[in-house]
């Protein structure tokens, strides 16, 4: 949310593209993820939510998007993201802009938040309330 809010202040339009990654097992399907993103970004009229099956650079090319914004939590993120940025630029000419995450959130990872919530830990200060509620519901369904 920090990166989205800051990007919304810098650009005329921010598109959050929910990509399908077959190598990851998500708790929520694409439509559910898009719905949650629409809820939590409604305060920024220049933020739009969309989805895409395939390479992010292909989405960017198809929609005339010239830059990708990526949040970096730590140096370890940079190693991987730099390679991806260079590949994306070579494939399409699309630039990647790196934005450092607010230090208050630098330790956060979705897998960590899910694990803490799975074991009943308090994640209320890490997620928007509506998202926390949906996460707890989904985890209860899976445990059920």
C-alpha positions in Angstrom: 0.0 0.0 0.0 2.9 2.3 0.8 4.4 1.9 -2.8 0.9 2.3 -4.3 0.2 5.5 -2.4 3.5 7.0 -3.2 3.3 6.0 -6.9 -0.2 7.5 -7.1 1.3 10.8 -6.0 4.0 10.7 -8.7 2.1 9.5 -11.8 -1.0 10.6 -13.6 -2.2 6.9 -13.8 -1.0 3.9 -11.8 -2.0 0.5 -13.1 -1.8 -2.5 -10.7 -1.6 -5.5 -13.0 -2.5 -8.7 -11.2 -0.5 -11.4 -12.9 -1.1 -15.1 -13.0 2.0 -16.9 -11.8 1.6 -20.7 -12.2 4.6 -21.4 -10.0 2.9 -19.7 -7.0 -0.1 -21.0 -5.0 -2.2 -18.1 -4.0 -4.9 -18.1 -1.3 -7.1 -15.9 -3.5 -7.9 -16.2 -7.2 -7.3 -13.3 -9.6 -10.8 -11.9 -9.4 -10.7 -12.0 -5.6 -7.3 -10.3 -5.6 -8.5 -7.6 -8.0 -11.7 -7.0 -5.9 -9.6 -6.6 -2.7 -7.2 -4.2 -4.5 -10.1 -2.1 -5.8 -11.4 -1.8 -2.2 -8.1 -0.7 -0.7 -7.1 1.7 -3.5 -10.5 3.4 -4.0 -9.2 6.5 -2.3 -6.8 7.1 -5.3 -8.8 7.9 -8.4 -5.7 7.5 -10.6 -5.2 3.9 -9.6 -6.6 1.2 -11.9 -6.6 -2.5 -11.3 -6.3 -5.0 -14.2 -5.1 -8.5 -14.8 -2.9 -10.3 -17.3 -1.8 -13.8 -18.2 1.7 -13.7 -19.5 4.8 -11.4 -19.2 4.4 -8.1 -17.5 6.3 -6.4 -20.3 3.8 -7.7 -22.8 1.0 -6.1 -20.7 3.0 -2.9 -20.7 3.5 -2.9 -24.5 -0.2 -3.8 -25.1 -1.3 -0.8 -22.9 1.3 1.8 -23.8 2.9 1.7 -20.3 6.6 2.8 -20.4 7.6 2.1 -16.8 7.2 -0.4 -14.0 7.5 0.6 -10.4 8.9 -2.0 -8.0 9.2 -1.7 -4.2 12.5 -2.9 -2.7 12.5 -4.0 0.9 16.2 -5.1 1.2 19.4 -5.5 -0.8 18.4 -9.2 -1.4 15.3 -7.9 -3.3 17.6 -5.8 -5.5 19.6 -8.7 -6.8 16.6 -10.5 -8.3 14.7 -7.4 -9.4 17.8 -5.9 -11.2 18.1 -9.0 -13.3 14.3 -8.8 -14.1 14.5 -5.1 -14.9 17.4 -5.6 -17.3 15.6 -8.5 -19.0 12.4 -6.5 -19.3 14.2 -3.5 -20.7 16.0 -5.7 -23.3 12.8 -7.5 -24.3 10.6 -4.4 -24.6 12.3 -1.1 -23.8 10.1 -0.8 -20.7 12.0 0.8 -17.8 11.8 -0.3 -14.2 11.9 2.3 -11.4 12.9 1.1 -7.9 11.3 2.7 -4.9 12.6 1.9 -1.4 10.0 0.6 0.9 9.2 2.7 4.0 11.4 1.2 6.8 8.3 0.5 8.8 7.3 -2.2 6.3 10.7 -3.5 5.1 10.3 -6.8 7.0 6.9 -7.6 5.5 6.4 -10.5 3.0 3.0 -12.0 2.2 4.2 -15.5 3.1 5.3 -14.3 6.5 2.0 -12.5 7.1 0.0 -15.6 6.1 2.1 -17.8 8.3 1.6 -15.6 11.4 -2.1 -15.4 10.7 -2.3 -19.2 10.2 -1.1 -19.7 13.7 -3.4 -17.1 15.2 -0.9 -14.3 15.4 -2.0 -10.7 15.3 -1.6 -9.2 11.8 -4.2 -6.4 12.3 -1.5 -3.7 12.1 0.0 -5.2 8.9 -3.1 -5.3 6.7 -6.1 -3.1 5.9 -9.0 -4.4 8.1 -11.1 -5.7 5.1 -8.1 -7.7 3.9 -7.3 -9.1 7.3 -10.9 -10.2 7.6 -10.9 -12.0 4.2 -7.5 -13.6 5.0 -8.8 -15.0 8.3 -11.9 -16.3 6.6 -9.9 -18.0 3.9 -7.5 -19.6 6.4 -10.5 -20.9 8.4 -12.0 -22.4 5.3 -8.8 -24.2 4.5 -8.4 -25.4 8.0 -12.0 -26.5 8.2 
